[in-house]
Amino acid sequence: MIKLTRLAILGACALGAIAPLAQAKDAPPPITIAPPPAGKGEVVFYRAHGIGALISCAVFENGGKVTSLPPGHYAVVVTDPGKHTYTVRSEATDTLNIQVESGEVQYASCHIKMGIMAGRPVLAPGSDEEFHSRPFKLVEPDKHAAPAAPATPAAPAAPAAPAAPAAPAAPATPQ
């Protein structure tokens, strides 16, 4: 009986030592956020998994869509330094004001809370620690957006037509 208990303990210890290795092997690589371009700042919007998987967390600034976050995704928005007001809306509108400095990375989280008729997206200040504590996927570019016009090479210049011979100048008449 004692030998069986020791075997069980040793087996549990061995499994306890192997389990973290298996988890580490399956863990996604850490996300690295590149620093913003010179003279710019960045806002990293992220949305963890949770309720409201069918509710969009579309983020707007000045009436223009900045990004749309499905659960478990993030987006990096490069912006000018200064005060920015971001909004999300469904039944109600939620607003987040962020002061972005040059060279700075700010974080903002979006989550869905229960509403009367539908879920309500909520924007809140986030943190580097919270963002890096979970696995997120980068938001893919919007496939429904109008594609940018492809760059077309300039047409080669047509060869110049030979110039018509100039008419002979009329002789000067004395006055």
MODELLER restraints for C-alpha pairs under 7 A, 6 or more apart:
rsr = mdl.restraints
at = mdl.atoms
rsr.add(forms.Gaussian(group=physical.xy_distance, feature=features.Distance(at['CA:28:A'], at['CA:135:A']), mean=6.77, stdev=0.5))
rsr.add(forms.Gaussian(group=physical.xy_distance, feature=features.Distance(at['CA:35:A'], at['CA:103:A']), mean=6.92, stdev=0.5))
rsr.add(forms.Gaussian(group=physical.xy_distance, feature=features.Distance(at['CA:36:A'], at['CA:42:A']), mean=5.90, stdev=0.5))
rsr.add(forms.Gaussian(group=physical.xy_distance, feature=features.Distance(at['CA:36:A'], at['CA:78:A']), mean=6.68, stdev=0.5))
rsr.add(forms.Gaussian(group=physical.xy_distance, feature=features.Distance(at['CA:36:A'], at['CA:103:A']), mean=5.73, stdev=0.5))
rsr.add(forms.Gaussian(group=physical.xy_distance, feature=features.Distance(at['CA:38:A'], at['CA:103:A']), mean=6.80, stdev=0.5))
rsr.add(forms.Gaussian(group=physical.xy_distance, feature=features.Distance(at['CA:39:A'], at['CA:102:A']), mean=5.26, stdev=0.5))
rsr.add(forms.Gaussian(group=physical.xy_distance, feature=features.Distance(at['CA:39:A'], at['CA:103:A']), mean=6.61, stdev=0.5))
rsr.add(forms.Gaussian(group=physical.xy_distance, feature=features.Distance(at['CA:40:A'], at['CA:78:A']), mean=6.68, stdev=0.5))
rsr.add(forms.Gaussian(group=physical.xy_distance, feature=features.Distance(at['CA:40:A'], at['CA:79:A']), mean=5.74, stdev=0.5))
rsr.add(forms.Gaussian(group=physical.xy_distance, feature=features.Distance(at['CA:40:A'], at['CA:80:A']), mean=5.00, stdev=0.5))
rsr.add(forms.Gaussian(group=physical.xy_distance, feature=features.Distance(at['CA:40:A'], at['CA:81:A']), mean=5.93, stdev=0.5))
rsr.add(forms.Gaussian(group=physical.xy_distance, feature=features.Distance(at['CA:40:A'], at['CA:102:A']), mean=4.95, stdev=0.5))
rsr.add(forms.Gaussian(group=physical.xy_distance, feature=features.Distance(at['CA:40:A'], at['CA:103:A']), mean=5.89, stdev=0.5))
rsr.add(forms.Gaussian(group=physical.xy_distance, feature=features.Distance(at['CA:41:A'], at['CA:78:A']), mean=5.85, stdev=0.5))
rsr.add(forms.Gaussian(group=physical.xy_distance, feature=features.Distance(at['CA:41:A'], at['CA:79:A']), mean=5.33, stdev=0.5))
rsr.add(forms.Gaussian(group=physical.xy_distance, feature=features.Distance(at['CA:41:A'], at['CA:80:A']), mean=6.00, stdev=0.5))
rsr.add(forms.Gaussian(group=physical.xy_distance, feature=features.Distance(at['CA:41:A'], at['CA:81:A']), mean=5.83, stdev=0.5))
rsr.add(forms.Gaussian(group=physical.xy_distance, feature=features.Distance(at['CA:41:A'], at['CA:100:A']), mean=6.00, stdev=0.5))
rsr.add(forms.Gaussian(group=physical.xy_distance, feature=features.Distance(at['CA:41:A'], at['CA:101:A']), mean=5.92, stdev=0.5))
rsr.add(forms.Gaussian(group=physical.xy_distance, feature=features.Distance(at['CA:41:A'], at['CA:102:A']), mean=4.94, stdev=0.5))
rsr.add(forms.Gaussian(group=physical.xy_distance, feature=features.Distance(at['CA:41:A'], at['CA:103:A']), mean=5.07, stdev=0.5))
rsr.add(forms.Gaussian(group=physical.xy_distance, feature=features.Distance(at['CA:41:A'], at['CA:104:A']), mean=5.02, stdev=0.5))
rsr.add(forms.Gaussian(group=physical.xy_distance, feature=features.Distance(at['CA:41:A'], at['CA:105:A']), mean=6.01, stdev=0.5))
rsr.add(forms.Gaussian(group=physical.xy_distance, feature=features.Distance(at['CA:42:A'], at['CA:76:A']), mean=6.57, stdev=0.5))
rsr.add(forms.Gaussian(group=physical.xy_distance, feature=features.Distance(at['CA:42:A'], at['CA:77:A']), mean=5.46, stdev=0.5))
rsr.add(forms.Gaussian(group=physical.xy_distance, feature=features.Distance(at['CA:42:A'], at['CA:78:A']), mean=4.47, stdev=0.5))
rsr.add(forms.Gaussian(group=physical.xy_distance, feature=features.Distance(at['CA:42:A'], at['CA:79:A']), mean=5.75, stdev=0.5))
rsr.add(forms.Gaussian(group=physical.xy_distance, feature=features.Distance(at['CA:42:A'], at['CA:104:A']), mean=6.34, stdev=0.5))
rsr.add(forms.Gaussian(group=physical.xy_distance, feature=features.Distance(at['CA:42:A'], at['CA:105:A']), mean=4.72, stdev=0.5))
rsr.add(forms.Gaussian(group=physical.xy_distance, feature=features.Distance(at['CA:42:A'], at['CA:106:A']), mean=6.18, stdev=0.5))
rsr.add(forms.Gaussian(group=physical.xy_distance, feature=features.Distance(at['CA:43:A'], at['CA:76:A']), mean=5.88, stdev=0.5))
rsr.add(forms.Gaussian(group=physical.xy_distance, feature=features.Distance(at['CA:43:A'], at['CA:77:A']), mean=5.20, stdev=0.5))
rsr.add(forms.Gaussian(group=physical.xy_distance, feature=features.Distance(at['CA:43:A'], at['CA:78:A']), mean=6.61, stdev=0.5))
rsr.add(forms.Gaussian(group=physical.xy_distance, feature=features.Distance(at['CA:43:A'], at['CA:105:A']), mean=5.73, stdev=0.5))
rsr.add(forms.Gaussian(group=physical.xy_distance, feature=features.Distance(at['CA:43:A'], at['CA:106:A']), mean=4.69, stdev=0.5))
rsr.add(forms.Gaussian(group=physical.xy_distance, feature=features.Distance(at['CA:43:A'], at['CA:107:A']), mean=5.56, stdev=0.5))
rsr.add(forms.Gaussian(group=physical.xy_distance, feature=features.Distance(at['CA:44:A'], at['CA:74:A']), mean=6.85, stdev=0.5))
rsr.add(forms.Gaussian(group=physical.xy_distance, feature=features.Distance(at['CA:44:A'], at['CA:75:A']), mean=5.74, stdev=0.5))
rsr.add(forms.Gaussian(group=physical.xy_distance, feature=features.Distance(at['CA:44:A'], at['CA:76:A']), mean=4.52, stdev=0.5))
rsr.add(forms.Gaussian(group=physical.xy_distance, feature=features.Distance(at['CA:44:A'], at['CA:77:A']), mean=6.28, stdev=0.5))
rsr.add(forms.Gaussian(group=physical.xy_distance, feature=features.Distance(at['CA:44:A'], at['CA:106:A']), mean=6.18, stdev=0.5))
rsr.add(forms.Gaussian(group=physical.xy_distance, feature=features.Distance(at['CA:44:A'], at['CA:107:A']), mean=4.76, stdev=0.5))
rsr.add(forms.Gaussian(group=physical.xy_distance, feature=features.Distance(at['CA:44:A'], at['CA:108:A']), mean=6.13, stdev=0.5))
rsr.add(forms.Gaussian(group=physical.xy_distance, feature=features.Distance(at['CA:45:A'], at['CA:74:A']), mean=5.49, stdev=0.5))
rsr.add(forms.Gaussian(group=physical.xy_distance, feature=features.Distance(at['CA:45:A'], at['CA:75:A']), mean=5.32, stdev=0.5))
rsr.add(forms.Gaussian(group=physical.xy_distance, feature=features.Distance(at['CA:45:A'], at['CA:76:A']), mean=6.43, stdev=0.5))
rsr.add(forms.Gaussian(group=physical.xy_distance, feature=features.Distance(at['CA:45:A'], at['CA:107:A']), mean=6.04, stdev=0.5))
rsr.add(forms.Gaussian(group=physical.xy_distance, feature=features.Distance(at['CA:45:A'], at['CA:108:A']), mean=4.82, stdev=0.5))
rsr.add(forms.Gaussian(group=physical.xy_distance, feature=features.Distance(at['CA:45:A'], at['CA:109:A']), mean=5.68, stdev=0.5))
rsr.add(forms.Gaussian(group=physical.xy_distance, feature=features.Distance(at['CA:46:A'], at['CA:73:A']), mean=5.86, stdev=0.5))
rsr.add(forms.Gaussian(group=physical.xy_distance, feature=features.Distance(at['CA:46:A'], at['CA:74:A']), mean=4.09, stdev=0.5))
rsr.add(forms.Gaussian(group=physical.xy_distance, feature=features.Distance(at['CA:46:A'], at['CA:75:A']), mean=6.50, stdev=0.5))
rsr.add(forms.Gaussian(group=physical.xy_distance, feature=features.Distance(at['CA:46:A'], at['CA:108:A']), mean=6.45, stdev=0.5))
rsr.add(forms.Gaussian(group=physical.xy_distance, feature=features.Distance(at['CA:46:A'], at['CA:109:A']), mean=4.96, stdev=0.5))
rsr.add(forms.Gaussian(group=physical.xy_distance, feature=features.Distance(at['CA:46:A'], at['CA:110:A']), mean=6.18, stdev=0.5))
rsr.add(forms.Gaussian(group=physical.xy_distance, feature=features.Distance(at['CA:47:A'], at['CA:69:A']), mean=6.38, stdev=0.5))
rsr.add(forms.Gaussian(group=physical.xy_distance, feature=features.Distance(at['CA:47:A'], at['CA:71:A']), mean=5.47, stdev=0.5))
rsr.add(forms.Gaussian(group=physical.xy_distance, feature=features.Distance(at['CA:47:A'], at['CA:72:A']), mean=5.52, stdev=0.5))
rsr.add(forms.Gaussian(group=physical.xy_distance, feature=features.Distance(at['CA:47:A'], at['CA:73:A']), mean=5.68, stdev=0.5))
rsr.add(forms.Gaussian(group=physical.xy_distance, feature=features.Distance(at['CA:47:A'], at['CA:74:A']), mean=6.36, stdev=0.5))
rsr.add(forms.Gaussian(group=physical.xy_distance, feature=features.Distance(at['CA:47:A'], at['CA:109:A']), mean=5.73, stdev=0.5))
rsr.add(forms.Gaussian(group=physical.xy_distance, feature=features.Distance(at['CA:47:A'], at['CA:110:A']), mean=5.02, stdev=0.5))
rsr.add(forms.Gaussian(group=physical.xy_distance, feature=features.Distance(at['CA:47:A'], at['CA:111:A']), mean=6.05, stdev=0.5))
rsr.add(forms.Gaussian(group=physical.xy_distance, feature=features.Distance(at['CA:48:A'], at['CA:71:A']), mean=5.52, stdev=0.5))
rsr.add(forms.Gaussian(group=physical.xy_distance, feature=features.Distance(at['CA:48:A'], at['CA:72:A']), mean=4.62, stdev=0.5))
rsr.add(forms.Gaussian(group=physical.xy_distance, feature=features.Distance(at['CA:49:A'], at['CA:71:A']), mean=4.73, stdev=0.5))
rsr.add(forms.Gaussian(group=physical.xy_distance, feature=features.Distance(at['CA:49:A'], at['CA:72:A']), mean=5.04, stdev=0.5))
rsr.add(forms.Gaussian(group=physical.xy_distance, feature=features.Distance(at['CA:51:A'], at['CA:112:A']), mean=6.35, stdev=0.5))
rsr.add(forms.Gaussian(group=physical.xy_distance, feature=features.Distance(at['CA:52:A'], at['CA:112:A']), mean=5.77, stdev=0.5))
rsr.add(forms.Gaussian(group=physical.xy_distance, feature=features.Distance(at['CA:52:A'], at['CA:119:A']), mean=6.11, stdev=0.5))
rsr.add(forms.Gaussian(group=physical.xy_distance, feature=features.Distance(at['CA:53:A'], at['CA:71:A']), mean=6.15, stdev=0.5))
rsr.add(forms.Gaussian(group=physical.xy_distance, feature=features.Distance(at['CA:55:A'], at['CA:119:A']), mean=6.49, stdev=0.5))
rsr.add(forms.Gaussian(group=physical.xy_distance, feature=features.Distance(at['CA:56:A'], at['CA:68:A']), mean=6.71, stdev=0.5))
rsr.add(forms.Gaussian(group=physical.xy_distance, feature=features.Distance(at['CA:56:A'], at['CA:69:A']), mean=6.70, stdev=0.5))
rsr.add(forms.Gaussian(group=physical.xy_distance, feature=features.Distance(at['CA:56:A'], at['CA:70:A']), mean=6.55, stdev=0.5))
rsr.add(forms.Gaussian(group=physical.xy_distance, feature=features.Distance(at['CA:57:A'], at['CA:68:A']), mean=5.54, stdev=0.5))
rsr.add(forms.Gaussian(group=physical.xy_distance, feature=features.Distance(at['CA:57:A'], at['CA:69:A']), mean=5.17, stdev=0.5))
rsr.add(forms.Gaussian(group=physical.xy_distance, feature=features.Distance(at['CA:57:A'], at['CA:70:A']), mean=6.79, stdev=0.5))
rsr.add(forms.Gaussian(group=physical.xy_distance, feature=features.Distance(at['CA:57:A'], at['CA:88:A']), mean=6.50, stdev=0.5))
rsr.add(forms.Gaussian(group=physical.xy_distance, feature=features.Distance(at['CA:57:A'], at['CA:110:A']), mean=6.75, stdev=0.5))
rsr.add(forms.Gaussian(group=physical.xy_distance, feature=features.Distance(at['CA:57:A'], at['CA:121:A']), mean=5.83, stdev=0.5))
rsr.add(forms.Gaussian(group=physical.xy_distance, feature=features.Distance(at['CA:58:A'], at['CA:67:A']), mean=5.84, stdev=0.5))
rsr.add(forms.Gaussian(group=physical.xy_distance, feature=features.Distance(at['CA:58:A'], at['CA:68:A']), mean=4.03, stdev=0.5))
rsr.add(forms.Gaussian(group=physical.xy_distance, feature=features.Distance(at['CA:58:A'], at['CA:69:A']), mean=6.25, stdev=0.5))
rsr.add(forms.Gaussian(group=physical.xy_distance, feature=features.Distance(at['CA:58:A'], at['CA:88:A']), mean=5.90, stdev=0.5))
rsr.add(forms.Gaussian(group=physical.xy_distance, feature=features.Distance(at['CA:59:A'], at['CA:65:A']), mean=5.94, stdev=0.5))
rsr.add(forms.Gaussian(group=physical.xy_distance, feature=features.Distance(at['CA:59:A'], at['CA:66:A']), mean=5.48, stdev=0.5))
rsr.add(forms.Gaussian(group=physical.xy_distance, feature=features.Distance(at['CA:59:A'], at['CA:67:A']), mean=5.37, stdev=0.5))
rsr.add(forms.Gaussian(group=physical.xy_distance, feature=features.Distance(at['CA:59:A'], at['CA:68:A']), mean=6.01, stdev=0.5))
rsr.add(forms.Gaussian(group=physical.xy_distance, feature=features.Distance(at['CA:59:A'], at['CA:86:A']), mean=6.45, stdev=0.5))
rsr.add(forms.Gaussian(group=physical.xy_distance, feature=features.Distance(at['CA:59:A'], at['CA:87:A']), mean=5.69, stdev=0.5))
rsr.add(forms.Gaussian(group=physical.xy_distance, feature=features.Distance(at['CA:59:A'], at['CA:88:A']), mean=5.13, stdev=0.5))
rsr.add(forms.Gaussian(group=physical.xy_distance, feature=features.Distance(at['CA:60:A'], at['CA:66:A']), mean=5.19, stdev=0.5))
rsr.add(forms.Gaussian(group=physical.xy_distance, feature=features.Distance(at['CA:60:A'], at['CA:86:A']), mean=5.54, stdev=0.5))
rsr.add(forms.Gaussian(group=physical.xy_distance, feature=features.Distance(at['CA:60:A'], at['CA:87:A']), mean=5.18, stdev=0.5))
rsr.add(forms.Gaussian(group=physical.xy_distance, feature=features.Distance(at['CA:60:A'], at['CA:88:A']), mean=6.41, stdev=0.5))
rsr.add(forms.Gaussian(group=physical.xy_distance, feature=features.Distance(at['CA:61:A'], at['CA:85:A']), mean=6.12, stdev=0.5))
rsr.add(forms.Gaussian(group=physical.xy_distance, feature=features.Distance(at['CA:61:A'], at['CA:86:A']), mean=4.88, stdev=0.5))
rsr.add(forms.Gaussian(group=physical.xy_distance, feature=features.Distance(at['CA:61:A'], at['CA:87:A']), mean=6.45, stdev=0.5))
rsr.add(forms.Gaussian(group=physical.xy_distance, feature=features.Distance(at['CA:67:A'], at['CA:75:A']), mean=6.97, stdev=0.5))
rsr.add(forms.Gaussian(group=physical.xy_distance, feature=features.Distance(at['CA:69:A'], at['CA:139:A']), mean=6.87, stdev=0.5))
rsr.add(forms.Gaussian(group=physical.xy_distance, feature=features.Distance(at['CA:72:A'], at['CA:136:A']), mean=5.04, stdev=0.5))
rsr.add(forms.Gaussian(group=physical.xy_distance, feature=features.Distance(at['CA:72:A'], at['CA:137:A']), mean=6.35, stdev=0.5))
rsr.add(forms.Gaussian(group=physical.xy_distance, feature=features.Distance(at['CA:73:A'], at['CA:136:A']), mean=4.90, stdev=0.5))
rsr.add(forms.Gaussian(group=physical.xy_distance, feature=features.Distance(at['CA:73:A'], at['CA:137:A']), mean=4.59, stdev=0.5))
rsr.add(forms.Gaussian(group=physical.xy_distance, feature=features.Distance(at['CA:73:A'], at['CA:138:A']), mean=5.59, stdev=0.5))
rsr.add(forms.Gaussian(group=physical.xy_distance, feature=features.Distance(at['CA:73:A'], at['CA:139:A']), mean=5.79, stdev=0.5))
rsr.add(forms.Gaussian(group=physical.xy_distance, feature=features.Distance(at['CA:74:A'], at['CA:136:A']), mean=6.23, stdev=0.5))
rsr.add(forms.Gaussian(group=physical.xy_distance, feature=features.Distance(at['CA:74:A'], at['CA:137:A']), mean=6.11, stdev=0.5))
rsr.add(forms.Gaussian(group=physical.xy_distance, feature=features.Distance(at['CA:74:A'], at['CA:138:A']), mean=5.09, stdev=0.5))
rsr.add(forms.Gaussian(group=physical.xy_distance, feature=features.Distance(at['CA:74:A'], at['CA:139:A']), mean=5.73, stdev=0.5))
rsr.add(forms.Gaussian(group=physical.xy_distance, feature=features.Distance(at['CA:75:A'], at['CA:138:A']), mean=5.90, stdev=0.5))
rsr.add(forms.Gaussian(group=physical.xy_distance, feature=features.Distance(at['CA:75:A'], at['CA:139:A']), mean=5.60, stdev=0.5))
rsr.add(forms.Gaussian(group=physical.xy_distance, feature=features.Distance(at['CA:81:A'], at['CA:100:A']), mean=4.95, stdev=0.5))
rsr.add(forms.Gaussian(group=physical.xy_distance, feature=features.Distance(at['CA:81:A'], at['CA:101:A']), mean=4.81, stdev=0.5))
rsr.add(forms.Gaussian(group=physical.xy_distance, feature=features.Distance(at['CA:81:A'], at['CA:102:A']), mean=5.29, stdev=0.5))
rsr.add(forms.Gaussian(group=physical.xy_distance, feature=features.Distance(at['CA:82:A'], at['CA:99:A']), mean=5.48, stdev=0.5))
rsr.add(forms.Gaussian(group=physical.xy_distance, feature=features.Distance(at['CA:82:A'], at['CA:100:A']), mean=5.20, stdev=0.5))
rsr.add(forms.Gaussian(group=physical.xy_distance, feature=features.Distance(at['CA:82:A'], at['CA:101:A']), mean=6.38, stdev=0.5))
rsr.add(forms.Gaussian(group=physical.xy_distance, feature=features.Distance(at['CA:83:A'], at['CA:97:A']), mean=6.94, stdev=0.5))
rsr.add(forms.Gaussian(group=physical.xy_distance, feature=features.Distance(at['CA:83:A'], at['CA:98:A']), mean=5.77, stdev=0.5))
rsr.add(forms.Gaussian(group=physical.xy_distance, feature=features.Distance(at['CA:83:A'], at['CA:99:A']), mean=4.40, stdev=0.5))
rsr.add(forms.Gaussian(group=physical.xy_distance, feature=features.Distance(at['CA:83:A'], at['CA:100:A']), mean=6.29, stdev=0.5))
rsr.add(forms.Gaussian(group=physical.xy_distance, feature=features.Distance(at['CA:84:A'], at['CA:97:A']), mean=5.66, stdev=0.5))
rsr.add(forms.Gaussian(group=physical.xy_distance, feature=features.Distance(at['CA:84:A'], at['CA:98:A']), mean=5.24, stdev=0.5))
rsr.add(forms.Gaussian(group=physical.xy_distance, feature=features.Distance(at['CA:84:A'], at['CA:99:A']), mean=6.25, stdev=0.5))
rsr.add(forms.Gaussian(group=physical.xy_distance, feature=features.Distance(at['CA:85:A'], at['CA:95:A']), mean=6.69, stdev=0.5))
rsr.add(forms.Gaussian(group=physical.xy_distance, feature=features.Distance(at['CA:85:A'], at['CA:96:A']), mean=5.73, stdev=0.5))
rsr.add(forms.Gaussian(group=physical.xy_distance, feature=features.Distance(at['CA:85:A'], at['CA:97:A']), mean=4.49, stdev=0.5))
rsr.add(forms.Gaussian(group=physical.xy_distance, feature=features.Distance(at['CA:85:A'], at['CA:98:A']), mean=6.45, stdev=0.5))
rsr.add(forms.Gaussian(group=physical.xy_distance, feature=features.Distance(at['CA:86:A'], at['CA:95:A']), mean=5.69, stdev=0.5))
rsr.add(forms.Gaussian(group=physical.xy_distance, feature=features.Distance(at['CA:86:A'], at['CA:96:A']), mean=5.25, stdev=0.5))
rsr.add(forms.Gaussian(group=physical.xy_distance, feature=features.Distance(at['CA:86:A'], at['CA:97:A']), mean=6.40, stdev=0.5))
rsr.add(forms.Gaussian(group=physical.xy_distance, feature=features.Distance(at['CA:87:A'], at['CA:93:A']), mean=6.66, stdev=0.5))
rsr.add(forms.Gaussian(group=physical.xy_distance, feature=features.Distance(at['CA:87:A'], at['CA:94:A']), mean=5.55, stdev=0.5))
rsr.add(forms.Gaussian(group=physical.xy_distance, feature=features.Distance(at['CA:87:A'], at['CA:95:A']), mean=4.44, stdev=0.5))
rsr.add(forms.Gaussian(group=physical.xy_distance, feature=features.Distance(at['CA:87:A'], at['CA:96:A']), mean=6.36, stdev=0.5))
rsr.add(forms.Gaussian(group=physical.xy_distance, feature=features.Distance(at['CA:88:A'], at['CA:94:A']), mean=5.40, stdev=0.5))
rsr.add(forms.Gaussian(group=physical.xy_distance, feature=features.Distance(at['CA:88:A'], at['CA:95:A']), mean=6.70, stdev=0.5))
rsr.add(forms.Gaussian(group=physical.xy_distance, feature=features.Distance(at['CA:88:A'], at['CA:121:A']), mean=6.14, stdev=0.5))
rsr.add(forms.Gaussian(group=physical.xy_distance, feature=features.Distance(at['CA:88:A'], at['CA:122:A']), mean=6.81, stdev=0.5))
rsr.add(forms.Gaussian(group=physical.xy_distance, feature=features.Distance(at['CA:88:A'], at['CA:123:A']), mean=6.97, stdev=0.5))
rsr.add(forms.Gaussian(group=physical.xy_distance, feature=features.Distance(at['CA:89:A'], at['CA:121:A']), mean=6.36, stdev=0.5))
rsr.add(forms.Gaussian(group=physical.xy_distance, feature=features.Distance(at['CA:90:A'], at['CA:120:A']), mean=5.87, stdev=0.5))
rsr.add(forms.Gaussian(group=physical.xy_distance, feature=features.Distance(at['CA:91:A'], at['CA:118:A']), mean=6.85, stdev=0.5))
rsr.add(forms.Gaussian(group=physical.xy_distance, feature=features.Distance(at['CA:91:A'], at['CA:120:A']), mean=6.38, stdev=0.5))
rsr.add(forms.Gaussian(group=physical.xy_distance, feature=features.Distance(at['CA:92:A'], at['CA:120:A']), mean=6.72, stdev=0.5))
rsr.add(forms.Gaussian(group=physical.xy_distance, feature=features.Distance(at['CA:94:A'], at['CA:122:A']), mean=5.80, stdev=0.5))
rsr.add(forms.Gaussian(group=physical.xy_distance, feature=features.Distance(at['CA:94:A'], at['CA:123:A']), mean=6.48, stdev=0.5))
rsr.add(forms.Gaussian(group=physical.xy_distance, feature=features.Distance(at['CA:95:A'], at['CA:123:A']), mean=6.66, stdev=0.5))
rsr.add(forms.Gaussian(group=physical.xy_distance, feature=features.Distance(at['CA:96:A'], at['CA:123:A']), mean=6.04, stdev=0.5))
rsr.add(forms.Gaussian(group=physical.xy_distance, feature=features.Distance(at['CA:96:A'], at['CA:124:A']), mean=6.50, stdev=0.5))
rsr.add(forms.Gaussian(group=physical.xy_distance, feature=features.Distance(at['CA:107:A'], at['CA:125:A']), mean=6.25, stdev=0.5))
rsr.add(forms.Gaussian(group=physical.xy_distance, feature=features.Distance(at['CA:107:A'], at['CA:126:A']), mean=4.63, stdev=0.5))
rsr.add(forms.Gaussian(group=physical.xy_distance, feature=features.Distance(at['CA:107:A'], at['CA:127:A']), mean=5.39, stdev=0.5))
rsr.add(forms.Gaussian(group=physical.xy_distance, feature=features.Distance(at['CA:107:A'], at['CA:128:A']), mean=6.65, stdev=0.5))
rsr.add(forms.Gaussian(group=physical.xy_distance, feature=features.Distance(at['CA:108:A'], at['CA:123:A']), mean=6.67, stdev=0.5))
rsr.add(forms.Gaussian(group=physical.xy_distance, feature=features.Distance(at['CA:108:A'], at['CA:124:A']), mean=5.69, stdev=0.5))
rsr.add(forms.Gaussian(group=physical.xy_distance, feature=features.Distance(at['CA:108:A'], at['CA:125:A']), mean=4.59, stdev=0.5))
rsr.add(forms.Gaussian(group=physical.xy_distance, feature=features.Distance(at['CA:108:A'], at['CA:126:A']), mean=4.32, stdev=0.5))
rsr.add(forms.Gaussian(group=physical.xy_distance, feature=features.Distance(at['CA:109:A'], at['CA:123:A']), mean=5.75, stdev=0.5))
rsr.add(forms.Gaussian(group=physical.xy_distance, feature=features.Distance(at['CA:109:A'], at['CA:124:A']), mean=5.37, stdev=0.5))
rsr.add(forms.Gaussian(group=physical.xy_distance, feature=features.Distance(at['CA:109:A'], at['CA:125:A']), mean=6.16, stdev=0.5))
rsr.add(forms.Gaussian(group=physical.xy_distance, feature=features.Distance(at['CA:109:A'], at['CA:126:A']), mean=5.13, stdev=0.5))
rsr.add(forms.Gaussian(group=physical.xy_distance, feature=features.Distance(at['CA:110:A'], at['CA:121:A']), mean=6.51, stdev=0.5))
rsr.add(forms.Gaussian(group=physical.xy_distance, feature=features.Distance(at['CA:110:A'], at['CA:122:A']), mean=5.45, stdev=0.5))
rsr.add(forms.Gaussian(group=physical.xy_distance, feature=features.Distance(at['CA:110:A'], at['CA:123:A']), mean=4.63, stdev=0.5))
rsr.add(forms.Gaussian(group=physical.xy_distance, feature=features.Distance(at['CA:110:A'], at['CA:124:A']), mean=6.46, stdev=0.5))
rsr.add(forms.Gaussian(group=physical.xy_distance, feature=features.Distance(at['CA:111:A'], at['CA:121:A']), mean=5.69, stdev=0.5))
rsr.add(forms.Gaussian(group=physical.xy_distance, feature=features.Distance(at['CA:111:A'], at['CA:122:A']), mean=5.42, stdev=0.5))
rsr.add(forms.Gaussian(group=physical.xy_distance, feature=features.Distance(at['CA:111:A'], at['CA:123:A']), mean=6.86, stdev=0.5))
rsr.add(forms.Gaussian(group=physical.xy_distance, feature=features.Distance(at['CA:112:A'], at['CA:119:A']), mean=5.91, stdev=0.5))
rsr.add(forms.Gaussian(group=physical.xy_distance, feature=features.Distance(at['CA:112:A'], at['CA:120:A']), mean=5.33, stdev=0.5))
rsr.add(forms.Gaussian(group=physical.xy_distance, feature=features.Distance(at['CA:112:A'], at['CA:121:A']), mean=4.42, stdev=0.5))
rsr.add(forms.Gaussian(group=physical.xy_distance, feature=features.Distance(at['CA:112:A'], at['CA:122:A']), mean=6.01, stdev=0.5))
rsr.add(forms.Gaussian(group=physical.xy_distance, feature=features.Distance(at['CA:113:A'], at['CA:119:A']), mean=5.61, stdev=0.5))
rsr.add(forms.Gaussian(group=physical.xy_distance, feature=features.Distance(at['CA:113:A'], at['CA:120:A']), mean=5.25, stdev=0.5))
rsr.add(forms.Gaussian(group=physical.xy_distance, feature=features.Distance(at['CA:113:A'], at['CA:121:A']), mean=6.42, stdev=0.5))
rsr.add(forms.Gaussian(group=physical.xy_distance, feature=features.Distance(at['CA:114:A'], at['CA:120:A']), mean=6.09, stdev=0.5))
